[in-house]
Amino acid sequence: MPTTERTVRLIGLPVLLAVLGSTLLAGCGRQAPPPAAAVIEAPTEPATSSSRDFGSYVLYFNAILTDSLTPEVARSYNIVRSPNRALVNISILKKAEGTTDVPVAGTVTAQAVNLNGQFKDLSLREVREGEAIYYIGDVAVTGDETLLITVDATPANETTPLSVRFQRQFVAD
């Protein structure tokens, strides 16, 4: 059996391809992104989920195509309406006994990656409306694309981030 065939049988084709890809990219001065399989296998919230309870806090999250916003809403938040852009919306609420939960500010970051392991440019900005505080950002989507969105939100005066990963499928026109 030739050496190459024996190597493929011993370590497996996906591992061999990942090593070869990393080696080739290292020679180009670029760092290889994590293998798509590692991203896909990471635990995510159920597809219908839009919040996660962290004890003292609840983290709300969602992502929708921006063309579903009314022109007035999009204009007021400086968002481009498009079937090829998704709006990510995150909010942190502190639980308060005997009353409704209280919105809190914090440091919120998000990262989006598609199922091919391609990272998407996504940055969030804080929006305040009366008592409401939330974080929004938009990200490009192409065709029929599923995004895995990882959010780290650290409420003000806390040190431990509230982390969640959720998945949304978009069908752009």
C-alpha positions as CSV (number, residue, x, y, z in Angstrom):
1,M,0.0,0.0,0.0
2,P,1.5,3.4,-1.0
3,T,2.5,5.7,1.9
4,T,-0.2,8.4,1.0
5,E,-3.0,5.9,1.0
6,R,-1.8,4.4,4.3
7,T,-1.6,7.9,5.9
8,V,-5.2,8.7,4.7
9,R,-6.4,5.5,6.3
10,L,-4.6,6.1,9.6
11,I,-5.6,9.7,10.3
12,G,-8.6,10.1,8.1
13,L,-9.2,12.4,5.1
14,P,-10.8,15.3,7.0
15,V,-7.9,15.5,9.4
16,L,-5.4,15.3,6.6
17,L,-7.2,18.0,4.6
18,A,-7.3,20.3,7.7
19,V,-3.6,19.8,8.3
20,L,-2.7,20.4,4.6
21,G,-5.0,23.5,4.5
22,S,-3.4,24.9,7.7
23,T,0.1,24.3,6.3
24,L,-0.8,26.0,3.0
25,L,-2.4,29.0,4.7
26,A,0.5,29.3,7.2
27,G,2.8,29.7,4.2
28,C,0.7,32.6,2.9
29,G,1.0,34.5,6.2
30,R,-2.7,33.9,7.1
31,Q,-4.1,32.0,10.0
32,A,-6.5,29.2,9.1
33,P,-10.0,29.6,10.4
34,P,-11.3,26.9,12.7
35,P,-12.6,23.9,10.8
36,A,-16.3,24.2,9.9
37,A,-17.1,20.9,11.6
38,A,-15.9,22.4,15.0
39,V,-18.2,25.4,14.6
40,I,-21.2,23.3,13.5
41,E,-20.9,20.9,16.4
42,A,-20.8,23.6,19.0
43,P,-23.9,23.6,21.1
44,T,-26.6,26.0,20.0
45,E,-29.9,27.2,21.4
46,P,-33.0,25.5,19.9
47,A,-34.0,27.2,16.6
48,T,-37.2,28.5,18.3
49,S,-35.4,30.0,21.3
50,S,-35.1,33.7,21.7
51,S,-33.9,34.0,25.3
52,R,-31.8,32.3,27.9
53,D,-32.1,32.5,31.6
54,F,-28.9,33.1,33.6
55,G,-30.3,33.3,37.1
56,S,-30.2,37.0,37.9
57,Y,-30.3,38.0,34.2
58,V,-32.2,37.0,31.1
59,L,-30.5,37.5,27.7
60,Y,-32.8,38.1,24.7
61,F,-31.5,37.5,21.2
62,N,-32.9,37.4,17.7
63,A,-31.9,37.9,14.0
64,I,-34.2,38.8,11.1
65,L,-33.7,40.0,7.5
66,T,-33.7,43.8,7.4
67,D,-36.2,43.9,4.6
68,S,-38.9,42.8,7.1
69,L,-38.5,46.2,8.9
70,T,-40.8,49.0,7.9
71,P,-39.0,51.8,6.0
72,E,-39.7,54.2,9.0
73,V,-38.2,51.8,11.5
74,A,-35.1,51.1,9.3
75,R,-34.6,54.9,8.7
76,S,-34.9,55.8,12.4
77,Y,-32.2,53.2,13.3
78,N,-30.0,53.9,10.3
79,I,-30.4,50.4,9.0
80,V,-30.3,49.5,5.3
81,R,-33.4,47.4,4.3
82,S,-32.3,44.5,2.2
83,P,-33.1,40.8,1.6
84,N,-29.3,40.3,1.9
85,R,-28.8,41.7,5.4
86,A,-29.7,40.3,8.7
87,L,-30.3,42.4,11.8
88,V,-29.1,41.0,15.1
89,N,-30.8,42.3,18.3
90,I,-29.6,41.6,21.8
91,S,-30.9,42.8,25.2
92,I,-30.0,42.1,28.8
93,L,-32.6,42.2,31.5
94,K,-32.0,42.0,35.2
95,K,-34.6,40.0,37.1
96,A,-36.6,42.1,39.7
97,E,-38.9,40.4,42.1
98,G,-42.5,41.6,42.1
99,T,-42.0,43.7,39.0
100,T,-41.0,43.5,35.4
101,D,-37.4,42.8,34.5
102,V,-35.1,45.8,34.2
103,P,-33.1,46.5,31.1
104,V,-29.4,46.9,31.8
105,A,-26.4,48.2,29.9
106,G,-23.3,46.2,29.4
107,T,-20.5,45.2,27.1
108,V,-22.0,43.1,24.2
109,T,-20.1,41.5,21.4
110,A,-21.3,39.1,18.7
111,Q,-19.7,37.0,16.1
112,A,-21.4,35.4,13.1
113,V,-20.1,32.4,11.0
114,N,-21.9,30.5,8.3
115,L,-22.0,26.7,8.0
116,N,-18.9,26.8,5.7
117,G,-16.9,28.3,8.6
118,Q,-16.7,31.7,7.0
119,F,-16.7,34.6,9.5
120,K,-19.1,37.5,8.8
121,D,-18.4,41.1,9.7
122,L,-20.7,42.0,12.6
123,S,-20.4,44.8,15.1
124,L,-23.1,45.9,17.6
125,R,-24.1,49.3,18.8
126,E,-26.1,50.3,21.8
127,V,-29.6,51.8,21.4
128,R,-31.5,53.5,24.2
129,E,-35.2,54.3,24.0
130,G,-36.7,55.5,27.2
131,E,-36.1,52.6,29.6
132,A,-35.2,50.1,26.9
133,I,-31.5,49.3,26.2
134,Y,-30.5,46.9,23.4
135,Y,-27.7,46.2,21.0
136,I,-28.1,45.9,17.3
137,G,-25.9,45.2,14.3
138,D,-26.4,43.9,10.8
139,V,-24.6,41.3,8.8
140,A,-24.5,40.3,5.1
141,V,-26.2,37.0,4.1
142,T,-26.2,35.5,0.6
143,G,-28.7,33.1,-0.9
144,D,-29.9,30.4,1.5
145,E,-27.5,30.8,4.4
146,T,-27.5,29.7,8.0
147,L,-25.6,31.7,10.5
148,L,-24.3,30.6,13.9
149,I,-24.2,33.7,16.1
150,T,-22.2,33.7,19.3
151,V,-23.0,36.5,21.8
152,D,-21.0,37.5,24.9
153,A,-22.8,40.0,27.1
154,T,-21.4,41.3,30.3
155,P,-23.9,43.4,32.3
156,A,-22.5,46.6,33.8
157,N,-20.9,46.0,37.2
158,E,-20.5,42.3,36.5
159,T,-17.4,40.4,35.4
160,T,-18.8,37.1,34.0
161,P,-20.2,37.3,30.5
162,L,-23.6,35.8,29.6
163,S,-22.8,33.7,26.6
164,V,-25.1,32.2,24.1
165,R,-24.9,30.7,20.6
166,F,-27.9,30.6,18.4
167,Q,-28.6,29.7,14.8
168,R,-30.8,31.3,12.2
169,Q,-31.5,30.4,8.6
170,F,-32.0,33.1,6.1
171,V,-33.4,32.9,2.6
172,A,-32.4,36.0,0.7
173,D,-34.2,36.9,-2.5
